[in-house]
Amino acid sequence: MYVNTNAQDKIFKIHTIAFYNLENLFDTENDPDKFDEYSPIMEIKTDRMPIYKKKVRNMARVISEIGKEESNNSPAIIGVSEVENKKVIEDLVNDSLLVNKNYGMVHFDSPDARGIDVALLYQKKIFTPISSSKHELKIYDDASSKRVYTRDQLLVSGLLDGELIHVIVNHWPSRRGGEERSRPKRVAAAKLSKRLIDSLQIADPYAKVFLMGDLNDNPTNASIKKALNAKKDKSKVAAQGIYNPMENFYKNGIGTNAYRDNWNLFDQIMVTKPLINKDYSSYRFYKAAIFNKNYLLHQEGKYKGYPFRSFSNGNFTNGFSDHLPVYVYVIKEVL
């Protein structure tokens, strides 16, 4: 897709890069090696398959529409979290709403106690993976000193229309036990992400890196402001620094998930300095957004305006997710 950004009437090629927490996209079979029996769909005792198919269809509908306004396409690349296994991802990309996009996937099983993973989906005609790896986050419970098994971080390097980029997909530890008590776990996750970025920048100081995920922290929390040293102002991003376009949304009261009448912006996409340079002869960051179409929100009741989640009180709601997707556009001058 091509777009005129009104920048001296130049024409740019545009792609969407997105992230979406799919809220417990589990299959209907019990895996004896995971605690999946506690997943919402496994708590439903009968007729799971029709519910599973509706859940997959709902996720496919959202993905098919993210960024479409300007790119006239579904995301070229989308990171996802809360997927149980490779099978559910295959079902998702083979849904009739997405199958013509010919999505490939990168997925590894992680040691998470709940059995949820992260993954990367990509349109094969636009993005070609070169390498992929998973990176363990080793964290421990303060009281027992036992290891807390959480999601691996996924690093995928590849060619976006022939240009090398790197994508790190995250789902950082939750706030279980309270934000303050659980904070060190997310700081540790941020430090792991920062080490991955540092290693990419050592190999190539001009590495174009997208850091995305459900971080379970807001843009102003210590994990992001201190451990990652992410900046909300482009002008303050150092040569090998990180720009976080999501912080301004948060400061304006805009979020991706709601809890007790408060909006959080846990779902974020950040980029390294080379992606915000003003030379558009190669792909650069254009703008960020939150995908918040009306159908993704409760339209009435006490949760009016909140994300319309899939499961509530042991029942399937025919909703979508308790998180809203986030996305960025990247553009390159072609004329």
Backbone torsions as a table, in degrees:
resi	resn	phi	psi	omega
1	MET	NA	144.5	178.6
2	TYR	-117.6	146.9	-175.9
3	VAL	-138.7	145.8	172.7
4	ASN	-101.6	114.5	-176.4
5	THR	-92.4	9.3	-176.8
6	ASN	65.7	14.9	174.8
7	ALA	-87.0	85.7	-179.1
8	GLN	57.5	32.9	176.4
9	ASP	58.1	31.6	176.5
10	LYS	-83.4	155.2	179.1
11	ILE	-106.2	134.3	-177.1
12	PHE	-125.8	144.6	168.7
13	LYS	-84.5	141.6	-172.6
14	ILE	-133.7	140.9	174.1
15	HIS	-135.3	154.3	175.9
16	THR	-103.2	134.0	172.3
17	ILE	-122.0	125.9	-166.6
18	ALA	-134.7	169.6	172.3
19	PHE	-143.1	141.8	-179.4
20	TYR	-148.2	125.8	170.3
21	ASN	-83.1	115.4	-172.2
22	LEU	-85.3	8.0	177.3
23	GLU	45.7	83.3	171.8
24	ASN	57.8	55.4	173.1
25	LEU	-82.0	87.6	-179.3
26	PHE	-111.0	152.5	174.3
27	ASP	-82.7	-173.3	-173.7
28	THR	-99.4	6.5	-175.7
29	GLU	-108.3	141.7	179.0
30	ASN	-79.8	122.6	175.3
31	ASP	-96.5	115.1	-175.6
32	PRO	-64.9	-15.4	-179.3
33	ASP	-92.7	1.7	-178.8
34	LYS	-132.8	163.2	175.0
35	PHE	-88.9	39.5	-175.4
36	ASP	-73.0	-11.0	177.7
37	GLU	-66.8	-15.5	177.6
38	TYR	-93.3	1.8	177.2
39	SER	-72.2	152.2	-175.9
40	PRO	-55.9	-39.1	-176.6
41	ILE	-71.5	-30.4	178.6
42	MET	-75.0	-19.7	177.1
43	GLU	-76.1	-16.9	175.6
44	ILE	-83.1	121.1	-166.3
45	LYS	-83.9	-23.8	-177.6
46	THR	-134.4	157.4	174.0
47	ASP	53.2	45.9	-179.8
48	ARG	-70.7	-35.9	-172.5
49	MET	-61.2	-46.5	176.7
50	PRO	-59.7	-35.9	178.5
51	ILE	-67.3	-43.7	178.5
52	TYR	-58.8	-43.8	-179.3
53	LYS	-64.4	-37.6	177.3
54	LYS	-66.9	-41.0	178.5
55	LYS	-60.8	-47.1	178.4
56	VAL	-60.3	-45.6	-179.9
57	ARG	-60.6	-41.7	-179.9
58	ASN	-63.9	-41.1	178.2
59	MET	-65.7	-40.7	179.2
60	ALA	-64.0	-39.2	179.0
61	ARG	-59.6	-46.6	-179.1
62	VAL	-62.2	-50.3	-177.5
63	ILE	-59.5	-37.9	-178.0
64	SER	-64.5	-19.6	-174.2
65	GLU	-107.6	-12.0	-176.5
66	ILE	-63.9	124.3	176.0
67	GLY	77.0	3.0	-172.3
68	LYS	-66.3	-26.6	-176.6
69	GLU	-54.8	-41.5	-176.0
70	GLU	-106.2	-31.8	-177.4
71	SER	-90.5	-14.9	-175.2
72	ASN	54.6	36.2	-177.2
73	ASN	-159.6	157.1	169.3
74	SER	-73.7	171.7	-175.5
75	PRO	-56.4	137.7	171.8
76	ALA	-65.7	-35.9	-179.8
77	ILE	-140.5	134.7	174.5
78	ILE	-142.5	125.7	171.6
79	GLY	-84.9	142.7	178.8
80	VAL	-131.5	152.7	174.5
81	SER	-131.4	170.8	-176.6
82	GLU	59.1	45.8	170.1
83	VAL	-109.3	140.6	-174.2
84	GLU	-78.5	-39.3	-171.9
85	ASN	-166.0	-179.3	-179.5
86	LYS	-63.7	-34.9	-176.5
87	LYS	-60.0	-45.0	-177.1
88	VAL	-67.6	-31.0	177.5
89	ILE	-69.7	-41.3	177.2
90	GLU	-60.8	-43.0	177.5
91	ASP	-61.5	-38.7	-179.6
92	LEU	-64.2	-51.9	-175.6
93	VAL	-72.2	-17.5	177.3
94	ASN	-94.0	2.1	173.7
95	ASP	-61.6	148.8	-174.3
96	SER	-61.5	-22.2	179.1
97	LEU	-77.4	-16.8	-176.5
98	LEU	-121.8	-18.1	-168.8
99	VAL	-57.8	-34.7	-179.3
100	ASN	-70.9	-13.2	177.3
101	LYS	-80.4	-14.9	176.9
102	ASN	55.7	57.8	178.5
103	TYR	-75.2	134.9	165.4
104	GLY	-95.9	175.2	-178.7
105	MET	-144.7	151.4	169.0
106	VAL	-124.2	122.0	-176.1
107	HIS	-148.6	138.5	171.2
108	PHE	-128.5	144.4	170.9
109	ASP	-70.2	135.1	179.1
110	SER	-111.8	166.5	-176.5
111	PRO	-84.7	11.5	-177.2
112	ASP	-51.6	135.0	-175.3
113	ALA	-62.8	-31.3	179.7
114	ARG	-83.2	-9.7	179.0
115	GLY	83.7	22.7	179.3
116	ILE	-106.3	148.1	-176.0
117	ASP	-127.5	174.8	167.2
118	VAL	-112.3	163.5	179.3
119	ALA	-156.6	165.4	175.5
120	LEU	-124.0	128.9	173.8
121	LEU	-108.2	145.8	-177.9
122	TYR	-151.3	144.3	175.0
123	GLN	-77.9	120.8	-172.8
124	LYS	-62.0	-28.2	-179.0
125	LYS	-76.0	-12.6	-176.1
126	ILE	-112.8	-39.0	-174.0
127	PHE	-125.2	136.4	178.6
128	THR	-123.8	109.2	177.6
129	PRO	-63.9	140.5	175.3
130	ILE	-106.1	-41.6	-179.7
131	SER	-149.2	153.8	176.6
132	SER	-148.4	148.7	-178.6
133	SER	-155.8	153.1	174.8
134	LYS	-111.3	149.0	-173.2
135	HIS	-133.0	118.0	-175.8
136	GLU	-70.0	139.7	171.0
137	LEU	-106.2	110.7	-178.6
138	LYS	-97.7	107.7	179.4
139	ILE	-130.2	159.9	-172.7
140	TYR	-135.2	149.6	177.6
141	ASP	-74.0	133.0	-177.0
142	ASP	-62.2	-41.0	-174.2
143	ALA	-74.8	-46.5	-173.7
144	SER	-98.4	-15.9	-174.7
145	SER	65.9	10.0	176.9
146	LYS	-80.2	150.9	-179.9
147	ARG	-68.3	139.9	174.6
148	VAL	-100.2	117.6	-176.7
149	TYR	-88.1	119.1	-175.4
150	THR	-131.6	-172.7	-175.5
151	ARG	-72.9	140.9	168.7
152	ASP	-70.1	159.0	171.2
153	GLN	-96.3	138.3	-174.9
154	LEU	-106.6	125.8	177.0
155	LEU	-116.2	122.7	178.2
156	VAL	-126.1	126.6	174.5
157	SER	-111.9	140.3	-178.7
158	GLY	-172.4	-174.9	-173.9
159	LEU	-107.3	117.8	174.0
160	LEU	-95.8	105.2	-173.1
161	ASP	50.1	40.3	177.0
162	GLY	88.4	-4.2	-179.3
163	GLU	-103.9	133.2	-177.1
164	LEU	-72.5	124.7	172.9
165	ILE	-134.7	166.4	179.5
166	HIS	-132.8	138.3	-179.2
167	VAL	-127.5	127.0	175.9
168	ILE	-112.0	120.0	-177.9
169	VAL	-106.2	129.2	-173.0
170	ASN	-126.2	154.2	161.1
171	HIS	-144.3	91.9	-172.3
172	TRP	-71.6	162.5	-177.9
173	PRO	-56.8	147.4	-175.5
174	SER	-73.9	178.3	178.2
175	ARG	-95.6	20.0	179.2
176	ARG	-55.9	132.3	-176.3
177	GLY	90.5	-2.5	179.7
178	GLY	108.1	150.1	-177.1
179	GLU	-61.2	-45.7	-175.4
180	GLU	-67.0	-46.2	-177.9
181	ARG	-65.2	-36.4	-176.9
182	SER	-88.6	-6.1	-175.2
183	ARG	-54.7	-44.4	-178.6
184	PRO	-57.2	-29.1	179.8
185	LYS	-66.8	-40.3	179.6
186	ARG	-76.5	-31.7	173.1
187	VAL	-62.7	-40.9	177.0
188	ALA	-63.4	-39.2	177.4
189	ALA	-63.8	-41.7	179.0
190	ALA	-63.5	-39.4	179.3
191	LYS	-65.7	-36.2	175.8
192	LEU	-64.6	-45.4	177.5
193	SER	-59.5	-41.2	-179.4
194	LYS	-65.2	-37.9	177.5
195	ARG	-64.1	-39.1	178.1
196	LEU	-63.5	-44.2	178.2
197	ILE	-63.6	-43.6	179.2
198	ASP	-58.4	-41.7	-178.4
199	SER	-65.9	-36.7	176.9
200	LEU	-67.2	-38.2	-178.2
201	GLN	-75.4	-26.9	173.8
202	ILE	-65.4	-41.9	178.6
203	ALA	-71.2	-33.4	-178.6
204	ASP	-151.6	103.8	-178.0
205	PRO	-58.6	-18.8	-178.2
206	TYR	-105.0	24.3	-178.3
207	ALA	-60.6	132.3	176.0
208	LYS	-93.5	108.2	-173.9
209	VAL	-119.6	132.9	172.2
210	PHE	-108.4	120.6	176.3
211	LEU	-106.7	119.0	-173.6
212	MET	-137.4	159.7	173.1
213	GLY	152.8	175.6	167.6
214	ASP	-88.5	105.5	-171.1
215	LEU	-93.6	-7.7	-176.9
216	ASN	54.4	20.3	173.4
217	ASP	-139.8	153.5	175.7
218	ASN	-85.9	164.2	-177.1
219	PRO	-60.7	-17.9	-178.8
220	THR	-97.3	-1.0	-179.2
221	ASN	-75.5	161.5	-172.9
222	ALA	-59.8	-35.3	-178.8
223	SER	-57.8	-36.0	-175.3
224	ILE	-94.8	-43.5	-177.4
225	LYS	-75.2	-35.0	-176.3
226	LYS	-102.3	-55.6	-176.3
227	ALA	-65.4	-42.8	177.9
228	LEU	-90.3	-21.6	-176.4
229	ASN	55.8	41.2	-179.3
230	ALA	-76.9	142.6	-175.8
231	LYS	-113.7	146.0	177.0
232	LYS	-91.3	-14.7	179.4
233	ASP	-108.2	124.5	-179.1
234	LYS	-56.1	-37.3	-175.8
235	SER	-66.7	-17.5	-177.7
236	LYS	-100.8	4.3	-179.5
237	VAL	-81.7	121.3	-179.7
238	ALA	-71.3	173.0	-174.0
239	ALA	-54.1	-39.3	178.5
240	GLN	-116.1	30.2	-178.2
241	GLY	-89.0	-173.9	-174.2
242	ILE	-127.2	133.9	176.7
243	TYR	-104.7	130.9	178.7
244	ASN	-116.0	96.4	-179.2
245	PRO	-70.1	-10.0	-176.7
246	MET	-80.6	-18.8	-174.7
247	GLU	-63.9	-38.1	179.7
248	ASN	-66.1	-34.6	173.7
249	PHE	-58.9	-48.6	-176.8
250	TYR	-61.3	-42.7	-178.7
251	LYS	-68.3	-17.7	175.4
252	ASN	-95.7	12.0	175.9
253	GLY	80.1	17.0	-178.0
254	ILE	-102.6	133.9	-177.2
255	GLY	-137.4	-174.1	179.6
256	THR	-119.0	-15.3	174.9
257	ASN	-150.1	149.9	-173.4
258	ALA	-121.8	145.3	179.9
259	TYR	-151.4	122.4	178.4
260	ARG	50.9	52.0	175.3
261	ASP	67.5	14.4	176.1
262	ASN	-120.9	137.1	175.5
263	TRP	-91.5	132.6	171.5
264	ASN	-110.5	155.5	174.4
265	LEU	-122.4	71.0	-177.9
266	PHE	-78.0	-25.2	-175.8
267	ASP	-93.0	119.6	-171.2
268	GLN	-142.1	155.2	170.5
269	ILE	-131.2	124.7	178.0
270	MET	-119.3	160.0	-178.3
271	VAL	-137.6	155.2	176.8
272	THR	-84.5	165.4	-172.6
273	LYS	-49.3	-45.8	-177.4
274	PRO	-57.3	-22.3	-179.3
275	LEU	-80.4	-10.3	179.2
276	ILE	-111.7	8.1	173.8
277	ASN	-66.4	158.6	-172.5
278	LYS	-93.1	4.3	176.2
279	ASP	-87.7	108.0	-174.5
280	TYR	-95.3	25.4	174.8
281	SER	-72.9	-15.8	171.3
282	SER	-132.8	174.0	-173.0
283	TYR	-65.3	132.3	177.4
284	ARG	-132.7	158.2	173.3
285	PHE	-60.9	134.0	177.6
286	TYR	-107.2	-59.3	176.6
287	LYS	-163.5	162.9	-179.3
288	ALA	-113.1	159.5	179.2
289	ALA	-157.7	162.6	171.5
290	ILE	-112.2	129.1	-178.9
291	PHE	-84.6	102.6	-172.6
292	ASN	-129.3	47.7	177.2
293	LYS	-57.5	151.5	-175.7
294	ASN	-55.5	-36.8	-176.3
295	TYR	-67.8	-14.6	177.8
296	LEU	-86.2	-2.1	-175.3
297	LEU	-121.5	148.3	171.8
298	HIS	-62.3	133.8	-177.4
299	GLN	-96.6	-10.1	-179.2
300	GLU	-158.5	174.1	178.2
301	GLY	83.6	-172.4	-174.4
302	LYS	-70.8	-16.9	177.8
303	TYR	-102.4	19.6	179.9
304	LYS	-54.4	128.5	-179.6
305	GLY	90.6	-13.7	177.5
306	TYR	-80.1	157.0	172.9
307	PRO	-56.0	137.3	-177.5
308	PHE	-86.4	93.5	-173.3
309	ARG	-76.8	165.3	-174.7
310	SER	-78.1	-37.3	-172.3
311	PHE	-127.0	140.6	177.8
312	SER	-152.0	127.5	177.6
313	ASN	52.5	41.4	176.0
314	GLY	79.5	8.5	-178.8
315	ASN	-122.5	153.5	173.6
316	PHE	-86.6	128.6	-175.2
317	THR	-95.7	-7.9	-170.0
318	ASN	64.7	26.1	176.1
319	GLY	-90.2	-155.4	-170.8
320	PHE	-123.1	-77.1	-178.4
321	SER	-155.1	157.1	173.8
322	ASP	-81.7	2.8	175.3
323	HIS	-124.4	148.8	172.1
324	LEU	-95.2	146.7	177.4
325	PRO	-71.7	154.4	172.8
326	VAL	-123.1	155.4	-179.3
327	TYR	-157.4	159.6	173.5
328	VAL	-129.0	152.4	170.5
329	TYR	-101.4	139.9	169.4
330	VAL	-116.6	142.5	-177.1
331	ILE	-133.1	155.1	177.9
332	LYS	-141.1	133.1	-179.6
333	GLU	-70.8	131.2	-180.0
334	VAL	-121.9	-11.3	-178.6
335	LEU	-152.6	NA	NA
